[in-house]
């Protein structure tokens, strides 16, 4: 009876349940397929299916006696204070992104988001971080707008790309 009260089993059931929830919620989505033939239900169904599969395997593993390894904490200093500056910076960057998305558009807003997060999290090469941020902003815009047919705000670049 002790194996039914293990925290690993609770997490396994939560993962399985979330996968079922994602699949059930995706069934209500109705929209035309994109130019690639992939509709807006494809990726949520893929993620939901993967979650169900992982959840099932996890439940089976826990019921067979599997358990998580204890944390060895070899790279964690438990006496170090929390880095509230980084938490504040990341939170502020996300809030600014959400507030300015419709004004700046996805490409500029996401590029600033990616660049700001890389700096807040300690990027050493600012130029490289800026280039990667712009490439990521453009790539995600093209993937969602051109590939999946999802509408994202264009901002000042509307019609350019």
KAWO-V166187 format. One record per residue. SS is DSSP state (h for helix, s for strand, l for the rest). PHI is phi as a letter, one per 20 degrees, with the letter a starting at -180 (* if undefined). Layout:
SS|PHI, SS|PHI
This chain:
l|*, h|f, h|f, h|e, h|d, l|e, h|f, h|f, h|f, h|f, h|f, h|f, h|f, h|f, h|f, h|f, h|f, h|f, h|f, h|f, h|f, h|f, h|f, h|f, h|f, h|f, l|f, l|e, l|f, l|c, l|b, l|f, l|f, l|e, l|f, l|e, l|n, l|d, l|e, l|f, l|e, h|f, h|f, h|f, h|f, h|f, h|f, h|f, h|f, h|f, h|f, h|f, h|f, h|f, h|f, h|f, h|f, h|f, h|f, h|f, h|f, h|f, h|f, l|e, l|o, l|f, l|b, l|f, l|f, l|f, l|f, l|e, l|l, l|f, l|d, l|d, l|e, l|f, l|e, l|f, l|f, l|f, l|e, h|f, h|f, h|f, h|f, h|f, h|f, h|f, h|f, h|f, h|f, h|f, h|f, h|f, h|g, h|f, h|f, h|d, h|g, h|f, h|f, h|e, l|n, h|f, h|f, h|f, h|f, h|f, h|f, h|f, h|f, h|f, h|f, h|f, h|f, h|f, h|f, h|f, l|e, l|o, l|f, l|e, l|d, h|f, h|f, h|f, h|f, h|f, h|f, h|f, h|f, h|f, h|f, h|f, h|f, h|f, h|f, h|f, h|f, h|f, h|f, h|f, h|f, h|e, h|e, l|d, l|m, l|e, l|e, l|c, l|f, l|e, h|m, h|f, h|e, l|g, l|n, l|f, l|d
